[in-house]
């Protein structure tokens, strides 16, 4: 789920920046807002009617109903329990998007709601949904198990993400036919390097796997988002034309270490209250 929000949010920023080098020099927030407004107006015109703002509520409400339905159905039929919950949601989402594309937005209000979510401000997704998801995962962590595997999790979430970014960079640069430059390929690699094995962790718990193994995977997934976002911000700033100077290094250290220090301080204050 976190990877979905990250891909949607950063994908829009990456696409708007990679279009032209001159456009990247403009203010990214203004450009993104203008781009989203244009897309929303085009979608509304193609549907032939005015898109009401309250139509945006239909998609999240329908998503919750679909999730509840999948949970209920899988509890009634044993053979459906072999399909992970997240995989079921993915399949339903793919089918829903396929219908919307094939009907050219002919699903009525649902298509309007989908178009509003597609053109949503990526910063809203990144700063509104991601912290809540990370906080929920952190609250479910067993501290005793995490303390035993903290070193492995840090290695996987730090150097592991950097290695993954480098490998995906090579694929994007020398395999994909898109002609991206070095910074764009590196930013793309940082997005995909952060794994989110929700379905894998669920299967491990159901199978009664080792708690250490489960915590290594879950803990790495919890920590790697911060590393990936910091790496992405560095290459995104380079994509906008900023020079690789000491300011970028200082920004990297501030985001990577400052967040940890601030989070630890908040945790200690909360525990002492």
MARKOL-467656 format. One line per 2 residues: number of its first residue (from 1); their letters; for each residue x, y, z of C-alpha. Coordinates in Angstrom, 1 decimal. Layout:
BEGIN
NUM = A = X,Y,Z  ...
***
This chain:
BEGIN
1 = XX = 0.0,0.0,0.0  2.8,2.4,0.8
3 = XX = 4.5,1.6,-2.4  1.3,2.4,-4.3
5 = XX = 1.1,5.9,-2.8  4.8,6.5,-3.3
7 = XX = 4.6,5.4,-7.0  1.6,7.6,-7.6
9 = XX = 3.0,10.6,-5.9  6.6,10.5,-7.2
11 = XX = 5.6,9.2,-10.6  3.7,12.3,-11.3
13 = XX = 6.6,14.5,-10.2  9.0,12.5,-12.2
15 = XX = 6.9,12.6,-15.3  6.3,16.4,-15.2
17 = XX = 10.1,17.0,-14.7  11.3,14.7,-17.4
19 = XX = 9.2,16.2,-20.1  11.6,19.1,-20.9
21 = XX = 14.6,20.5,-19.2  13.3,24.1,-19.3
23 = XX = 10.0,23.1,-17.6  12.1,21.5,-14.8
25 = XX = 13.5,24.9,-14.0  10.0,26.3,-13.1
27 = XX = 8.5,25.9,-9.7  7.5,22.3,-9.4
29 = XX = 4.4,23.0,-7.2  2.9,25.5,-9.7
31 = XX = 3.6,23.3,-12.7  2.1,20.2,-11.0
33 = XX = -1.0,22.2,-10.0  -1.5,23.5,-13.5
35 = XX = -0.9,20.1,-15.0  -3.5,18.5,-12.7
37 = XX = -6.1,21.3,-13.4  -5.6,20.8,-17.2
39 = XX = -6.1,17.0,-16.9  -9.1,17.3,-14.7
41 = XX = -10.7,19.8,-17.1  -10.0,17.5,-20.1
43 = XX = -11.5,14.5,-18.3  -14.6,16.5,-17.4
45 = XX = -14.9,17.7,-21.0  -14.5,14.1,-22.3
47 = XX = -17.2,12.9,-20.0  -19.5,15.6,-21.3
49 = XX = -20.6,16.9,-18.0  -19.5,18.8,-15.0
51 = XX = -17.5,16.9,-12.4  -18.8,17.6,-8.9
53 = XX = -16.2,17.8,-6.1  -18.1,15.3,-4.0
55 = XX = -17.7,12.6,-6.6  -14.2,12.1,-5.2
57 = XX = -15.7,10.3,-2.2  -17.1,7.5,-4.4
59 = XX = -13.8,5.7,-5.1  -12.5,5.4,-1.4
61 = XX = -15.9,4.4,-0.2  -16.2,1.8,-3.0
63 = XX = -12.6,0.6,-2.2  -13.6,0.0,1.5
65 = XX = -16.7,-1.9,0.4  -14.6,-4.0,-1.9
67 = XX = -12.1,-4.8,0.8  -14.9,-5.8,3.2
69 = XX = -16.5,-8.0,0.6  -13.2,-9.7,-0.2
71 = XX = -12.6,-10.4,3.6  -16.1,-11.8,4.0
73 = XX = -16.0,-14.0,0.9  -12.6,-15.4,1.6
75 = XX = -13.7,-16.3,5.2  -16.7,-18.3,3.7
77 = XX = -14.7,-20.2,1.1  -11.6,-22.1,2.2
79 = XX = -10.1,-22.3,-1.3  -10.0,-18.6,-1.6
81 = XX = -7.9,-18.2,1.5  -4.9,-19.3,-0.5
83 = XX = -5.0,-15.9,-2.3  -3.4,-13.2,-0.2
85 = XX = -5.7,-10.2,0.6  -3.4,-7.7,-1.1
87 = XX = -3.2,-9.8,-4.2  -7.0,-9.9,-4.4
89 = XX = -7.2,-6.1,-4.0  -4.6,-5.7,-6.8
91 = XX = -6.6,-8.0,-9.2  -9.9,-6.1,-8.5
93 = XX = -8.1,-2.8,-9.0  -6.6,-3.9,-12.3
95 = XX = -10.0,-5.0,-13.5  -11.6,-1.8,-12.4
97 = XX = -9.0,0.3,-14.2  -9.3,-1.9,-17.3
99 = XX = -13.0,-1.3,-17.5  -12.6,2.5,-17.0
101 = XX = -10.0,2.6,-19.9  -11.9,0.3,-22.2
103 = XX = -15.2,2.2,-21.8  -13.3,5.6,-22.2
105 = XX = -14.7,6.8,-18.9  -18.1,5.4,-19.4
107 = XX = -18.6,4.2,-15.8  -20.4,7.4,-14.9
109 = XX = -19.7,9.0,-11.6  -17.2,6.3,-10.8
111 = XX = -15.1,7.4,-13.8  -15.3,11.0,-12.6
113 = XX = -14.1,9.9,-9.2  -11.3,7.9,-10.7
115 = XX = -10.2,10.9,-12.8  -10.2,13.1,-9.7
117 = XX = -7.9,10.7,-7.8  -5.6,10.2,-10.8
119 = XX = -5.0,14.0,-11.0  -4.8,14.5,-7.2
121 = XX = -1.9,16.6,-5.9  1.0,14.1,-5.4
123 = XX = 2.2,16.0,-2.3  -1.2,15.3,-0.7
125 = XX = -0.7,11.5,-1.2  2.9,11.6,0.0
127 = XX = 2.4,13.7,3.1  -1.1,12.6,4.1
129 = XX = -1.2,8.9,3.6  2.4,7.7,4.0
131 = XX = 3.0,9.0,7.6  -0.2,7.3,8.7
133 = XX = 0.7,4.0,7.1  4.2,4.1,8.6
135 = XX = 2.8,4.9,12.0  0.4,2.0,11.8
137 = XX = 3.3,-0.4,10.9  5.5,1.0,13.7
139 = XX = 2.8,0.6,16.3  2.4,-3.1,15.4
141 = XX = 6.2,-3.8,15.8  7.2,-5.9,18.7
143 = XX = 10.1,-4.1,20.3  11.8,-7.2,21.6
145 = XX = 11.9,-8.8,18.2  12.9,-5.6,16.4
147 = XX = 15.8,-5.1,18.8  17.2,-8.5,17.9
149 = XX = 17.1,-7.8,14.2  17.7,-4.0,14.1
151 = XX = 21.2,-4.4,12.7  20.0,-6.6,9.8
153 = XX = 17.1,-4.3,9.1  19.4,-1.2,9.0
155 = XX = 21.8,-3.0,6.6  18.9,-3.9,4.3
157 = XX = 17.2,-0.6,4.5  20.4,1.5,4.0
159 = XX = 23.1,-0.1,1.8  20.5,-2.6,0.5
161 = XX = 18.3,0.2,-0.9  21.3,1.9,-2.4
163 = XX = 22.4,-1.3,-4.1  18.8,-1.9,-5.4
165 = XX = 18.8,1.7,-6.7  22.0,1.1,-8.6
167 = XX = 20.8,-2.1,-10.2  17.5,-0.6,-11.3
169 = XX = 19.4,2.4,-12.6  21.4,0.1,-14.9
171 = XX = 18.2,-1.5,-16.2  16.5,1.8,-16.8
173 = XX = 19.5,3.3,-18.5  20.6,0.4,-20.7
175 = XX = 17.6,-1.8,-21.1  14.5,0.5,-21.2
177 = XX = 14.0,2.4,-24.5  12.9,5.7,-22.9
179 = XX = 16.1,7.7,-23.3  16.2,8.9,-19.7
181 = XX = 19.3,10.7,-18.5  21.4,9.5,-15.5
183 = XX = 19.5,11.5,-12.9  16.1,10.3,-14.1
185 = XX = 17.2,6.7,-14.1  18.5,7.0,-10.6
187 = XX = 15.4,8.7,-9.4  13.3,5.9,-11.0
189 = XX = 15.5,3.3,-9.3  15.1,4.9,-5.9
191 = XX = 11.3,4.6,-6.2  11.4,0.9,-7.0
193 = XX = 14.2,0.0,-4.6  12.0,0.3,-1.5
195 = XX = 10.2,-3.0,-1.1  6.8,-3.3,0.5
197 = XX = 6.3,-7.1,1.2  2.8,-6.8,2.8
199 = XX = 1.6,-10.0,1.3  4.8,-11.9,2.1
201 = XX = 4.7,-10.9,5.8  1.0,-12.0,6.0
203 = XX = 1.9,-15.4,4.5  4.8,-15.8,6.9
205 = XX = 2.6,-15.2,9.8  -0.1,-17.6,8.6
207 = XX = 2.6,-20.3,7.9  4.1,-19.9,11.4
209 = XX = 7.5,-18.9,10.1  10.3,-17.7,12.4
211 = XX = 9.6,-14.5,14.2  13.1,-13.3,13.4
213 = XX = 12.7,-13.8,9.7  9.3,-12.1,9.7
215 = XX = 10.7,-9.1,11.7  13.7,-8.8,9.3
217 = XX = 11.3,-8.4,6.4  8.8,-6.2,8.1
219 = XX = 11.4,-4.1,9.8  13.3,-3.5,6.5
221 = XX = 10.1,-2.5,4.8  9.4,0.0,7.6
223 = XX = 12.8,1.6,7.4  13.5,1.6,3.7
225 = XX = 10.8,4.2,2.8  12.8,6.9,4.5
227 = XX = 16.0,6.0,2.7  14.3,5.8,-0.7
229 = XX = 12.6,9.2,-0.2  15.8,10.9,0.7
231 = XX = 17.7,9.3,-2.3  14.8,10.3,-4.6
233 = XX = 14.8,13.9,-3.3  18.5,14.2,-4.0
235 = XX = 18.2,13.0,-7.6  15.0,15.0,-8.1
237 = XX = 16.8,18.2,-7.2  19.6,17.3,-9.6
239 = XX = 17.0,16.7,-12.3  15.7,20.2,-11.8
241 = XX = 19.1,21.6,-12.6  20.6,22.1,-9.2
243 = XX = 24.4,21.4,-9.0  25.8,18.6,-6.9
245 = XX = 27.3,20.6,-4.2  27.7,20.5,-0.4
247 = XX = 24.2,21.7,0.1  22.7,18.5,-1.3
249 = XX = 25.0,16.4,1.0  23.9,18.5,4.0
251 = XX = 20.2,18.1,2.9  20.7,14.3,2.7
253 = XX = 22.3,14.1,6.1  19.6,16.3,7.6
255 = XX = 16.8,14.3,6.2  18.4,10.9,6.9
257 = XX = 19.6,11.5,10.4  17.5,14.4,11.5
259 = XX = 14.3,12.4,11.1  15.7,9.6,13.2
261 = XX = 16.7,12.0,16.0  13.4,13.8,16.0
263 = XX = 11.4,10.5,16.0  13.5,9.1,18.8
265 = XX = 13.0,12.3,20.8  9.3,12.2,20.3
267 = XX = 9.2,8.6,21.3  11.1,9.2,24.5
269 = XX = 8.9,12.1,25.4  5.8,10.1,24.8
271 = XX = 7.1,7.2,26.8  7.9,9.4,29.8
273 = X = 4.6,11.1,29.9
***
